[in-house]
Amino acid sequence: MAAGEFTSTMVLAILPEIGLVALAAVLLVFDLIWRGNTRRYFGWLTAAGLAVILLLAVLFARPAAEDVLVWGGMLRFDSAGFVFRLFFLTAAALTALYTAVTDSVRMRGEFYALLLVSTLGMSLMASAADLIMLFLAIETTSIPLYVLAGFILRDQKSVEAGIKYLLFGAMASAILLYGFSLIYGFTGTTQLYNLGAAFQAGAIPAVLIAAVIGLVLVGFGFKVSAVPFHFWAPDVYQGAPTPVAGFLSTASKAAGFAALMRVMAVAFPEQSALWSTMLAVLATLSMLVGNYLALAQKSLKRLLAYSSIAHAGYILIGVAAGGEFGVLASTYYLMAYLVTNLAAFGVVAWVESNTGSDDLSAFAGLSRRAPVLGLVMIVAMLSLGGVPPFAGFFGKLLVFGSAIEKGMVWLALVGIFNAIIGLYYYLMVLKTIYVNEPADTARLPKAAIAWRVALTICVVGILVLGFWFGPFYSLAQGAAASIWIY
């Protein structure tokens, strides 16, 4: 490869990240310039900037047919990184639209700058090809999220959420870093794509490799809120600003899964039977605990938090199944989950901002107080429950199919059983919205334009992923092929 060509590839490989840094700098400049009501446009400016970055990434940052390592082997320029970058940019843009009319944060330029820095870290996580870069990317993702979760200082729940997230996150990062340090100690390299051969050449005892895999899974288990590393999620989701909770439950979770799938597939190919079993256990626990605890919740945000834990279990089915089809299934599931959960959190945020409560009772009779929001919740809840023809149905179909293909029929049956339990409480939410009588019969204010735009994008995404899934299946297939190279 010629020197000029190599430089061009290096720049294209980080084009979205360059755009994110530039947009964050622009926001901080406008934060100094704008005064008064003009500051309410921060959300629109952020969403528009992210849309431009997304378009530039699609036009100019698509990887070549051959995957390459760039920036000294720290990043891999491949389809998986490209697909997940689009994922994170979309999630950040939708979150910015939701917060554009959230009174507690919409005039704070630093809020949106932190959102962009976290998105930058997620993009690097998805493309990291070196353990050092991966850990730095994880911390770049996590530290802004700790601040965003506790951003509303006058709200005790928000501050508590930020502190809890910080403490638990620091512990998980320490465990993950210890696992990475052991990997380096055993193999003498931090280059992800050299670890598989290094483990084989080093004749390392199986028990030590199992311990290393266990430490790595603890760290990533926290990032994706899998049981038994889930205990932070309900309190953080409930206390954080609702749009931030939606971003945590989708983009942050997807970043964790992107890194987890790459590390397991590339660093431990010879130990796939071991980590597959460990992940299958985590998937089972996550589905059971998440769904059963969701049944008892009176707060819709906490219900969605436990639902998110259960969905981590469904996604882990595909990761545990392994192989190209398993990674494809998990990637498609994450796409469906993005638009579905952000739609649900968007409705929750609007109702909470107008009623002051996220209790299920606040949603009683929502179909009569805000008919359009009621329809959005129908689409979101049925998609989360895996009802055809919505996006969630095909996500579940793929992950269950990947388990059956690998002979893990028992895991697919556990998933189907839990999907039925999940459908029950999603239908209970819809019963509250459409059947229960509201305490206050006054109609809710019409949703702001930014909110309507974000909800429309989410609902269209749910329908498109359900009715026209071919192009998105191809994207997921390309991502899976670049991750599962063995």
C-alpha positions in Angstrom: 0.0 0.0 0.0 1.4 3.4 -1.0 2.2 6.0 1.7 -0.4 8.5 0.4 -3.1 5.7 0.1 -2.3 4.6 3.6 -2.7 8.1 5.0 -6.0 8.4 3.2 -7.2 5.2 4.7 -6.1 6.3 8.2 -8.1 9.5 7.9 -11.2 7.8 6.5 -11.0 5.2 9.3 -11.6 8.0 11.9 -13.7 10.4 9.9 -16.7 10.1 12.2 -14.5 10.6 15.2 -13.0 13.7 13.7 -16.5 15.0 13.1 -17.6 14.3 16.6 -14.6 16.2 18.1 -15.2 19.2 15.7 -18.9 19.3 16.6 -18.2 19.2 20.3 -15.8 22.1 19.9 -18.5 24.0 18.0 -21.0 23.4 20.8 -18.6 24.7 23.4 -17.9 27.9 21.3 -21.6 28.5 21.0 -22.0 27.8 24.7 -19.9 30.9 25.2 -21.7 33.0 22.6 -25.4 32.2 22.9 -27.5 33.9 25.5 -31.1 33.6 26.7 -33.6 31.6 24.6 -31.2 31.1 21.8 -29.6 28.4 23.9 -32.6 26.2 23.4 -31.3 25.3 20.0 -28.4 23.3 21.3 -30.3 20.1 20.8 -31.2 20.9 17.2 -27.6 21.9 16.5 -26.3 18.7 17.9 -28.8 16.5 16.1 -28.1 18.3 12.8 -24.4 18.0 13.2 -24.7 14.3 13.9 -26.9 13.9 10.8 -24.2 15.5 8.7 -21.5 13.3 10.3 -23.7 10.2 9.6 -24.1 11.2 6.0 -20.3 11.8 5.6 -19.6 8.4 7.2 -22.0 6.7 4.7 -20.5 8.5 1.7 -16.8 8.5 2.5 -16.0 6.2 5.5 -17.2 2.9 4.2 -14.5 0.2 4.6 -12.8 -1.4 1.6 -13.4 -5.0 0.7 -10.3 -5.9 2.7 -10.2 -5.1 6.4 -7.1 -3.3 7.5 -5.4 -2.3 10.7 -4.7 1.4 11.0 -3.0 3.8 13.4 -0.3 1.4 14.4 -2.7 -1.5 14.7 -4.8 0.3 17.3 -8.0 0.4 15.2 -9.5 -2.0 12.6 -11.2 -0.4 9.6 -13.9 -2.9 8.9 -17.6 -3.4 8.4 -18.4 -4.1 12.0 -16.9 -0.7 13.1 -18.7 1.0 10.3 -22.1 -0.4 11.2 -21.8 0.3 14.9 -20.6 3.8 14.2 -23.8 4.4 12.3 -25.7 2.9 15.2 -24.1 5.2 17.8 -24.5 8.4 15.7 -28.2 7.6 15.2 -28.7 7.0 18.9 -26.9 10.2 19.9 -28.9 12.2 17.3 -32.2 10.9 18.6 -31.2 11.5 22.2 -30.2 15.1 21.3 -33.7 15.6 19.8 -35.3 14.3 23.0 -33.3 16.6 25.2 -33.9 19.6 22.9 -37.1 20.2 24.9 -36.1 18.8 28.2 -36.0 21.8 30.4 -33.4 20.6 32.9 -30.7 20.2 30.2 -31.6 21.8 26.9 -29.8 25.1 27.5 -26.6 23.4 28.7 -24.0 23.2 25.9 -21.7 21.1 28.1 -24.4 18.4 28.3 -24.4 17.9 24.5 -20.6 18.1 24.4 -20.4 15.2 26.9 -22.9 13.3 24.9 -20.7 13.6 21.8 -17.5 12.6 23.8 -19.3 9.5 25.0 -20.4 8.7 21.4 -16.7 9.1 20.3 -15.7 6.6 22.9 -18.3 4.1 21.7 -17.1 4.5 18.1 -13.6 3.7 19.1 -14.8 0.7 21.2 -16.4 -0.8 18.1 -13.2 -0.5 16.1 -10.5 -1.1 18.7 -8.0 -3.7 17.7 -5.7 -3.3 20.7 -6.4 -3.8 24.4 -4.9 -0.5 25.4 -7.1 1.4 22.8 -10.1 -0.7 23.9 -9.7 0.3 27.6 -9.1 3.9 26.8 -12.3 3.9 24.6 -14.3 2.3 27.3 -13.3 5.0 29.8 -13.9 7.7 27.2 -17.4 6.3 26.9 -18.1 5.8 30.5 -16.8 8.9 32.3 -19.1 11.3 30.4 -22.0 8.9 31.0 -21.3 9.1 34.8 -21.7 12.9 34.6 -24.8 12.8 32.3 -26.6 10.3 34.7 -26.1 12.8 37.6 -26.4 15.9 35.6 -29.4 17.4 37.3 -27.8 18.5 40.6 -31.0 19.7 42.2 -32.6 16.3 41.8 -31.5 13.9 44.5 -32.3 10.8 42.4 -30.2 12.1 39.6 -27.2 12.8 41.8 -27.6 9.4 43.4 -27.8 7.7 40.0 -24.5 9.4 38.9 -22.7 8.4 42.1 -23.9 4.8 41.9 -23.0 4.5 38.3 -19.5 6.0 38.9 -18.7 3.6 41.9 -20.0 0.5 40.2 -18.4 1.5 36.9 -15.0 2.1 38.5 -15.1 -1.3 40.1 -16.0 -3.0 36.8 -13.3 -1.1 34.9 -10.7 -2.2 37.5 -11.7 -5.8 37.1 -11.6 -5.6 33.3 -8.2 -3.9 33.4 -6.9 -6.6 35.7 -8.1 -9.2 33.1 -6.4 -7.2 30.3 -3.1 -7.0 32.3 -3.1 -10.8 32.8 -3.7 -11.2 29.0 -0.6 -9.0 28.4 1.4 -10.9 31.0 0.6 -14.3 29.5 1.0 -13.3 25.9 3.4 -10.4 25.8 1.1 -8.5 23.4 -1.9 -6.2 23.6 -2.7 -6.5 19.8 -6.1 -8.2 19.8 -5.5 -10.0 16.5 -2.3 -11.6 17.8 -3.8 -12.9 21.0 -5.3 -16.2 19.7 -2.0 -17.4 18.3 -0.1 -16.1 21.4 -2.4 -18.1 23.8 -1.7 -21.3 21.8 2.0 -20.7 21.5 2.4 -20.0 25.2 1.0 -23.3 26.4 -0.9 -21.5 29.2 -2.8 -23.7 31.6 -6.5 -23.9 30.8 -7.5 -22.8 34.3 -5.6 -19.5 34.0 -7.2 -18.8 30.6 -10.6 -19.6 32.1 -9.8 -17.1 34.9 -8.8 -14.4 32.4 -12.0 -15.0 30.4 -14.0 -14.8 33.6 -12.5 -11.4 34.5 -13.1 -10.0 31.0 -16.7 -11.2 31.1 -17.3 -9.5 34.5 -16.1 -6.2 33.0 -18.3 -6.5 29.9 -21.2 -8.0 31.9 -21.4 -4.7 33.8 -21.3 -2.7 30.6 -24.2 -4.6 29.1 -26.1 -4.9 32.4 -26.2 -8.7 32.4 -27.1 -10.6 35.6 -25.4 -10.8 38.1 -23.7 -7.5 37.2 -27.0 -5.6 36.7 -27.6 -4.1 40.1 -26.7 -0.6 39.0 -29.2 -0.4 36.1 -32.6 0.1 37.8 -31.5 2.9 40.1 -29.4 4.6 37.4 -32.1 4.4 34.8 -34.8 5.8 37.2 -32.6 8.6 38.5 -30.9 9.8 35.3 -32.6 12.2 33.0 -35.0 10.0 30.9 -33.3 10.7 27.5 -30.0 9.7 29.1 -31.5 6.5 30.4 -32.7 5.7 26.9 -29.2 6.4 25.6 -27.6 4.2 28.3 -30.0 1.3 27.5 -29.3 1.3 23.8 -26.0 2.9 22.6 -24.0 2.1 25.7 -25.2 -1.5 25.7 -24.5 -1.8 22.0 -20.9 -0.6 22.5 -20.4 -3.2 25.2 -21.7 -5.9 23.0 -19.6 -4.7 20.0 -16.4 -4.9 22.0 -17.4 -8.2 23.7 -18.2 -10.0 20.4 -14.9 -8.9 18.9 -12.8 -9.8 21.9 -14.3 -13.2 22.4 -14.2 -14.1 18.7 -10.7 -12.8 18.0 -8.7 -13.3 21.3 -10.2 -16.7 22.4 -11.2 -18.7 19.3 -9.8 -21.9 20.8 -11.7 -21.5 24.0 -15.1 -20.9 22.3 -16.7 -23.8 24.0 -15.8 -22.4 27.5 -16.9 -18.8 27.0 -20.0 -20.0 25.0 -21.1 -21.9 28.1 -20.4 -19.0 30.4 -22.3 -16.6 28.2 -25.2 -19.0 28.0 -25.5 -19.0 31.8 -25.3 -15.2 31.9 -28.0 -15.1 29.2 -30.3 -17.4 31.1 -29.9 -15.5 34.4 -30.4 -12.2 32.7 -33.6 -13.2 31.0 -35.1 -14.9 34.1 -34.1 -12.1 36.6 -34.9 -9.2 34.3 -38.3 -10.5 33.3 -39.5 -11.7 36.7 -38.4 -8.5 38.5 -40.1 -6.4 35.8 -43.4 -8.0 36.6 -43.5 -6.3 40.0 -42.5 -2.8 39.0 -44.8 0.2 39.5 -42.4 2.7 37.8 -42.3 2.5 34.0 -38.7 3.6 34.0 -37.7 0.8 36.4 -39.8 -1.6 34.4 -37.9 -0.7 31.2 -34.6 -1.0 33.2 -35.4 -4.6 34.1 -36.7 -5.2 30.6 -33.3 -3.9 29.4 -31.6 -6.5 31.5 -33.8 -9.2 30.0 -33.0 -8.0 26.5 -29.3 -8.2 27.3 -30.0 -11.9 27.9 -31.7 -12.3 24.5 -28.7 -10.6 22.8 -26.3 -12.8 24.7 -28.0 -15.9 23.2 -26.6 -14.9 19.8 -23.1 -14.1 21.3 -23.1 -17.4 23.1 -24.1 -19.3 20.0 -21.1 -17.8 18.3 -20.2 -18.2 14.7 -21.1 -15.7 12.0 -24.8 -16.3 12.3 -24.8 -15.7 16.0 -23.0 -12.4 15.7 -25.3 -11.4 12.9 -28.4 -12.2 15.0 -27.1 -10.2 18.0 -26.2 -7.2 15.7 -29.6 -7.2 14.1 -31.3 -7.5 17.5 -29.3 -4.4 18.7 -30.6 -2.4 15.6 -34.2 -3.3 16.4 -33.7 -2.6 20.1 -32.3 0.8 19.4 -35.3 2.3 17.7 -37.8 0.3 19.9 -36.4 1.3 23.3 -35.8 4.9 22.3 -39.4 5.2 21.2 -40.5 3.8 24.6 -38.3 6.1 26.6 -39.3 9.1 24.4 -43.0 8.6 25.4 -42.0 8.1 29.1 -40.0 11.3 29.0 -42.8 13.4 27.6 -45.4 12.0 30.0 -42.9 12.5 32.9 -42.2 16.1 31.9 -45.9 16.9 31.9 -47.1 14.9 34.9 -44.0 14.9 37.1 -44.2 11.1 37.5 -43.0 8.0 35.7 -45.3 5.7 37.7 -47.6 3.4 35.6 -50.6 5.2 37.1 -49.4 8.4 35.3 -50.0 6.5 32.0 -53.5 5.5 32.8 -55.8 6.5 29.9 -52.9 7.9 27.9 -54.7 6.8 24.7 -57.4 9.4 25.4 -55.1 12.1 26.8 -52.6 11.8 24.0 -53.8 9.4 21.3 -50.6 9.6 19.2 -48.4 8.7 22.1 -50.6 5.8 22.9 -50.1 4.5 19.3 -46.4 4.9 19.6 -46.4 2.8 22.8 -48.4 0.1 21.1 -45.7 -0.2 18.4 -42.9 0.0 21.0 -44.3 -2.5 23.5 -45.3 -5.1 20.9 -41.9 -4.8 19.3 -40.2 -5.3 22.7 -42.5 -8.2 23.3 -41.4 -9.8 19.9 -44.8 -9.6 18.2 -44.7 -9.8 14.4 -44.4 -8.0 12.1 -42.4 -5.5 14.2 -38.6 -5.3 14.4 -38.4 -7.1 17.8 -39.9 -10.2 16.4 -37.2 -10.7 13.8 -34.5 -9.9 16.3 -35.8 -12.7 18.6 -36.3 -15.0 15.7 -32.7 -14.6 14.6 -31.1 -15.1 18.1 -33.3 -18.1 18.9 -32.4 -19.5 15.4 -28.7 -19.0 16.0 -28.9 -21.0 19.3 -30.8 -23.8 17.6 -28.2 -23.9 14.7 -25.4 -24.4 17.2 -27.4 -27.2 19.0 -28.2 -25.1 22.0 -31.9 -25.9 21.8 -32.3 -25.6 25.6 -31.2 -22.0 25.5 -33.6 -21.1 22.7 -36.4 -22.7 24.7 -35.4 -20.6 27.8 -35.5 -17.6 25.5 -39.0 -18.4 24.1 -40.3 -19.0 27.6 -39.0 -15.7 28.8 -40.3 -13.9 25.8 -43.8 -15.0 26.8 -43.3 -13.6 30.3 -42.0 -10.4 28.9 -45.0 -10.1 26.5 -47.3 -10.3 29.6 -46.0 -7.2 31.3 -45.7 -5.2 28.0 -49.4 -6.0 27.5 -50.1 -4.9 31.0 -48.5 -1.5 30.2 -50.8 -1.3 27.1 -53.8 -2.2 29.3 -52.9 0.7 31.6 -52.7 3.0 28.6 -55.9 1.9 26.9 -58.2 0.5 29.5 -57.5 2.1 32.9 -59.2 5.3 33.8 -56.9 8.3 34.4 -57.0 10.3 37.6 -56.7 13.5 35.5 -58.7 13.5 32.2 -57.2 16.7 30.8 -55.3 16.1 27.6 -51.6 16.3 27.6 -49.9 19.1 25.7 -49.0 18.3 22.1 -45.5 16.9 21.9 -42.8 19.4 20.8 -41.6 19.3 17.2 -38.2 17.8 18.2 -39.9 15.1 20.1 -42.3 14.3 17.2 -39.4 14.1 14.8 -37.5 11.6 17.1 -40.5 9.5 17.7 -41.4 9.4 14.0 -37.9 8.2 13.2 -38.1 5.5 15.9 -41.5 4.3 14.8 -40.5 4.2 11.1 -37.4 2.3 12.1 -39.4 -0.3 14.0 -41.7 -0.8 11.0 -38.9 -0.8 8.4 -36.8 -3.3 10.3 -39.9 -5.5 10.5 -41.3 -5.2 7.0 -38.2 -4.4 5.0 -35.4 -6.1 6.8 -33.3 -7.2 3.8 -30.8 -4.2 3.7 -30.4 -4.2 7.5 -29.8 -7.9 7.5 -27.1 -7.4 4.9 -25.5 -4.7 7.1 -25.5 -7.1 10.1 -24.2 -9.9 7.9 -21.2 -7.7 6.8 -20.5 -6.7 10.4 -20.6 -10.4 11.5 -18.3 -11.5 8.7 -15.6 -8.9 9.8 -15.8 -9.9 13.4 -16.0 -13.7 13.1 -12.9 -14.2 11.0 -12.0 -17.8 12.1 
